[in-house]
Structures are given as structure tokens and as C-alpha cells.
């Protein structure tokens, strides 16, 4: 790979310090870098002269900085970031950080910690990043074919114990509650700073095998929440990066069920928001296949519901109806008390399923069925779920537009607007914008004009 100079071509003292700490020669580091590159399908041919150039201030292009960091990390027995080796320039971070499904646990830690660091320190670069279309599906392939990580235990850094893992879980629960009540716009900055300042230190600490698996599971859940909040604050490109890393962390935890959830509940829904129906169904089917025999009926129901959304957007009513039927049947088999369900799927009840099916019927133009399912969702969803109830009201209003009951649709839409006005949610605003577009053909109706004026006033 060609090299480019660092600004001012200053000696890379950070890299020099780490090489000395690792007791590694220039030639030895070059060999290790070439080996890590080979694991990732790269034909690297660095030698001791290449390392000498890096020490003088040159920086290799592309993925090489991350590979150098991983090679040193393996030698040191701890995570090494590209910032530590003096190669973390903003352009490199913005273009590629978080998009790789790392082949090793050390690589996964480096990726996710760099993502959090970049999110905190370079928010302007990451927040505007677009979704990489290929990276919607490619990580699911990597997840499907990857074997279990043989071990995650670490013996470097501060000791991490069960209490630390429980603290991460408690923080996740608190942030979920705040998100439901106030929207991600209020909460996401807190989550990102916690990940970067506290959780990154835990991942880089010292822990036994059992504690490590639990830690990765807890951090996967919190990272997925970070992705969801990125979606809710209008940052789909950033959400994609969080979801990919959550999937990799779930793999390190040995939790195939939660990995399936990330694909079906997170990445599939992101594909839906972006209007990629084929990818929706692919991701949901990958979840079903990769977690086969390891999920409860409630999780199976969610996986099927996600697939049904894809078929609906593709206009395939027949397949959508068949898959939706499997979702209903699976949820009927679920433990009513949720005793065998993990915490991350406990929220998926008849109200949430009705919400998913309302989306399907709306997209298929089945107005009566969409209205019925939206009403079922509203009857089941608790008052504390303001955003979800607001979205269900928009779904009902959209169905009423399809039924040509425009005045009622505007009344329902106004209720949704009032409810969504209590939370800071870009996702809610997008649903309201979609409803307004559906009302455009009826723009001369007084009720439609009044609804548009109220929406414009609320957005101001």
C-alpha cells in the first residue's frame, strides 16, 4: 500500500513507545502486520523499512492503521487503538470506523472503542455519514459463517467483575426508560459518553471467561441501543455502525439469539426506513437461520414480523400474509409471563406485533386491516410509550387516508402530533411528514390545511 505523510511529517513517538513496550523489532512488527492482514484477505508486504517510515511520520492508507494496532495489541495482550499508535486522523475515522465485522475479539474491541471515541470527539464527521448499502447485509453473512470465539478472557488492565457487568445492565435499563419517556434527542449524548468513558475501560480490563462473556452481552445490548438512538436522532449512517458492532459483540458473548435480534429488530428496521425491502427480508431470514433452535417463541415472532415487513414493501401480499401468520402463531406459543424470555425481547407483545402488522397492511394498501391493527396496537401499548403510541396513531391516520376518511385522518394525525411533540424524536417527525405527504391529494380540504399549518408550527 502507498503511504502519505502525516501533517508536518513529525516523528510518530506514540508508535515508537508502543513498539518498545512490546519489545518488538521493526522487522518483527512488519511480519505481525502482514499476518493480521492475511487473516483479513489482504496481501501486505511490509518490512522493517516500512516500519521505519511509519516512525518517521508516514501513515499507510486504508485499513492498514487498524491492522497495525491489532498486531501490536496481540503482542501486548491488550487492546491498542489507532489513536494510540498515532494514526487516528479524522478522515480515516469518518470513512471506515465501525463498518467492519472484526475477525477477532481484540479487533472487535478496537473497532467499537474507536467508534465510541469518534462519536464523542468527531460527531460532525460521523453524524453526516451515509449508510453503506453493502454493509447492510454483509455483516449478517460474516455472522452466519463465523465460528464461536474460543475465548474472551483477558489478563491485562483493571479487574472487571460481576458488579461491573450489572452496572452496565442497570445503566442500559435506565437509559431505555428515559428514551421511552423523552426521546433519544435528550438521552443519546449521555449514552455515548458513558460508552466512551466507562465501558471502553471495562472492555480493555482484566476479566475471567464467564465474566467476559456476560460483559460482552451487556455491552452488545447498550451498543444496539446506541444505534437505535442514532436512528431516532436522524443519523442512519451512524446507526449502521453501532448495529454492526453490536452484532460482533453478541458473537463474542456467545449469544446467537441476541445476534439474531440485532439483525431482525435493528438492521432490518434500518433497511425498512431506507426503503430497501429486499434487504429487510434477507436480514430477517439470516436472523432466523443463524439463531435457529436458540430463541424463544417470542423472539421467533419478532423475526417473522420483521420478514413480513420486507415482503409487504415488495408488494408480495401472499408471502407477507404467510409469514405474518407464523409470527402470530409463534407469539401465541410464548410464555404469557415471559419467564423463559431474555430481557431484550420482553417488550415484544401483542401490541408491538399489531404495530408491525399495521405497517405491513399500510404498505400493501389494505386500509381496513391496517386500521384494525393500529387500533389493536393502541389498545395494548402503555401510556408511557409516547413515541410508539404516536407512531401507531400515525399508522391509523394513514389507514384513514387510504379509506378516504380525510377529516378523521387529520384528527387522528393531530393527536399523534401532540403526543410526538412531547419527545425529541426524528423518527416521529418522519412519520408525521409521511402522513402529510399522503394528505397532499386532499390539500384543498380545510382539515388538511389546518393539519399542515399545525405541523409547520410545531416544527418551527
QUIURWO-V720695 format. One record per residue. N is the residue number from 1. SS is DSSP state (H for helix, E for strand, L for the rest). NEAR is the number of other C-alpha atoms within 10 Angstrom. Layout:
# QUIURWO-V720695
<<N,SS,NEAR> <N,SS,NEAR>>
This chain:
# QUIURWO-V720695
<<1,L,12> <2,L,8> <3,E,13> <4,E,13> <5,E,14> <6,L,18> <7,H,10> <8,H,7> <9,H,14> <10,L,12> <11,L,16> <12,L,20> <13,H,15> <14,H,14> <15,H,24> <16,H,19> <17,H,13> <18,H,18> <19,H,20> <20,H,11> <21,H,12> <22,L,16> <23,L,13> <24,L,16> <25,L,13> <26,H,18> <27,H,16> <28,H,14> <29,H,23> <30,H,21> <31,H,18> <32,H,20> <33,H,24> <34,H,21> <35,H,18> <36,H,22> <37,H,21> <38,H,13> <39,H,11> <40,L,13> <41,L,9> <42,L,13> <43,L,13> <44,L,16> <45,L,14> <46,L,16> <47,L,16> <48,H,15> <49,H,12> <50,H,19> <51,H,22> <52,H,15> <53,H,16> <54,H,24> <55,H,22> <56,H,18> <57,L,22> <58,E,22> <59,E,25> <60,E,19> <61,L,12> <62,L,14> <63,L,16> <64,H,20> <65,H,21> <66,H,24> <67,H,21> <68,H,25> <69,H,25> <70,H,29> <71,H,25> <72,H,24> <73,H,19> <74,H,16> <75,H,16> <76,H,17> <77,L,16> <78,L,21> <79,L,28> <80,L,25> <81,L,25> <82,L,21> <83,L,17> <84,L,15> <85,L,23> <86,L,21> <87,L,25> <88,L,17> <89,L,13> <90,H,13> <91,H,12> <92,H,14> <93,H,21> <94,H,21> <95,H,14> <96,H,17> <97,L,23> <98,L,26> <99,L,23> <100,L,20> <101,L,23> <102,L,21> <103,L,17> <104,L,17> <105,H,20> <106,H,22> <107,H,24> <108,H,23> <109,H,25> <110,H,26> <111,H,27> <112,H,29> <113,H,26> <114,H,23> <115,H,27> <116,H,26> <117,H,20> <118,H,21> <119,H,22> <120,H,17> <121,H,14> <122,L,16> <123,H,14> <124,H,12> <125,H,16> <126,H,25> <127,H,18> <128,L,14> <129,L,17> <130,L,13> <131,L,19> <132,L,14> <133,H,14> <134,H,9> <135,H,16> <136,H,24> <137,L,20> <138,H,15> <139,H,21> <140,H,27> <141,H,13> <142,H,15> <143,H,24> <144,H,18> <145,H,9> <146,L,11> <147,L,11> <148,L,13> <149,L,13> <150,L,11> <151,L,15> <152,L,20> <153,L,16> <154,E,20> <155,L,13> <156,L,14> <157,L,16> <158,L,13> <159,E,14> <160,L,20> <161,L,18> <162,H,13> <163,H,10> <164,H,15> <165,H,21> <166,H,14> <167,H,12> <168,H,21> <169,H,18> <170,H,13> <171,H,14> <172,H,20> <173,H,14> <174,H,11> <175,H,20> <176,H,17> <177,H,15> <178,H,15> <179,H,24> <180,H,16> <181,H,18> <182,H,20> <183,L,26> <184,H,28> <185,H,17> <186,H,16> <187,H,19> <188,H,22> <189,H,14> <190,H,11> <191,H,19> <192,H,21> <193,H,16> <194,H,16> <195,H,23> <196,H,20> <197,H,14> <198,H,12> <199,H,22> <200,H,20> <201,H,15> <202,H,23> <203,H,24> <204,L,22> <205,L,20> <206,E,20> <207,E,23> <208,L,15> <209,H,15> <210,H,14> <211,H,20> <212,H,25> <213,H,23> <214,H,20> <215,H,27> <216,H,25> <217,H,24> <218,H,23> <219,H,26> <220,H,27> <221,H,22> <222,H,26> <223,H,27> <224,H,27> <225,H,24> <226,H,28> <227,H,28> <228,H,25> <229,H,30> <230,H,24> <231,H,23> <232,H,23> <233,L,22> <234,L,18> <235,L,20> <236,H,25> <237,H,21> <238,H,29> <239,H,29> <240,H,29> <241,H,29> <242,H,29> <243,H,29> <244,H,31> <245,H,29> <246,H,32> <247,H,29> <248,H,31> <249,H,30> <250,H,27> <251,H,26> <252,H,26> <253,H,28> <254,L,21> <255,L,21> <256,H,23> <257,H,22> <258,H,28> <259,H,30> <260,H,32> <261,H,26> <262,H,28> <263,H,32> <264,H,29> <265,H,24> <266,H,27> <267,H,30> <268,H,31> <269,H,25> <270,H,25> <271,H,23> <272,H,19> <273,H,15> <274,L,13> <275,L,14> <276,L,18> <277,H,22> <278,H,16> <279,H,22> <280,H,31> <281,H,27> <282,H,20> <283,H,31> <284,H,31> <285,H,21> <286,H,22> <287,H,30> <288,H,24> <289,H,12> <290,H,20> <291,L,20> <292,L,14> <293,L,11> <294,L,15> <295,L,21> <296,L,20> <297,H,19> <298,H,27> <299,H,29> <300,H,29> <301,H,26> <302,H,27> <303,H,29> <304,H,25> <305,H,29> <306,H,32> <307,H,30> <308,H,31> <309,H,29> <310,H,29> <311,H,24> <312,H,24> <313,H,23> <314,L,18> <315,L,16> <316,L,13> <317,H,19> <318,H,11> <319,H,15> <320,H,25> <321,H,17> <322,H,12> <323,H,21> <324,H,25> <325,H,16> <326,H,18> <327,H,25> <328,H,20> <329,H,15> <330,H,19> <331,H,22> <332,H,15> <333,L,12> <334,L,19> <335,L,13> <336,L,11> <337,L,8> <338,L,15> <339,L,10> <340,L,14> <341,L,16> <342,L,14> <343,H,10> <344,H,11> <345,H,17> <346,L,14> <347,L,12> <348,L,14> <349,L,21> <350,H,17> <351,H,22> <352,H,22> <353,H,22> <354,H,25> <355,H,27> <356,H,22> <357,H,28> <358,H,29> <359,H,25> <360,H,28> <361,H,26> <362,H,23> <363,H,20> <364,L,20> <365,L,17> <366,L,16> <367,H,21> <368,H,17> <369,H,17> <370,H,29> <371,H,25> <372,H,16> <373,H,27> <374,H,31> <375,H,19> <376,H,19> <377,H,26> <378,H,21> <379,H,14> <380,H,15> <381,L,20> <382,L,12> <383,L,12> <384,L,12> <385,L,16> <386,H,22> <387,H,25> <388,H,21> <389,H,24> <390,H,27> <391,H,25> <392,H,29> <393,H,28> <394,H,28> <395,H,30> <396,H,31> <397,H,31> <398,H,32> <399,H,30> <400,H,22> <401,H,20> <402,H,20> <403,L,15> <404,L,14> <405,L,13> <406,H,20> <407,H,17> <408,H,15> <409,H,27> <410,H,25> <411,H,15> <412,H,19> <413,H,26> <414,H,22> <415,H,16> <416,H,25> <417,H,23> <418,H,14> <419,H,19> <420,H,27> <421,L,19> <422,L,14> <423,L,20> <424,L,20> <425,L,22> <426,H,20> <427,H,21> <428,H,24> <429,H,20> <430,H,15> <431,H,21> <432,H,25> <433,H,15> <434,H,14> <435,H,20> <436,H,19> <437,H,13> <438,H,16> <439,L,24> <440,H,13> <441,H,10> <442,H,15> <443,L,15> <444,L,10> <445,L,13> <446,H,11> <447,H,17> <448,H,21> <449,H,16> <450,H,14> <451,H,20> <452,H,19> <453,H,12> <454,H,15> <455,H,20> <456,H,10> <457,H,9> <458,H,11> <459,H,9> <460,L,6>>
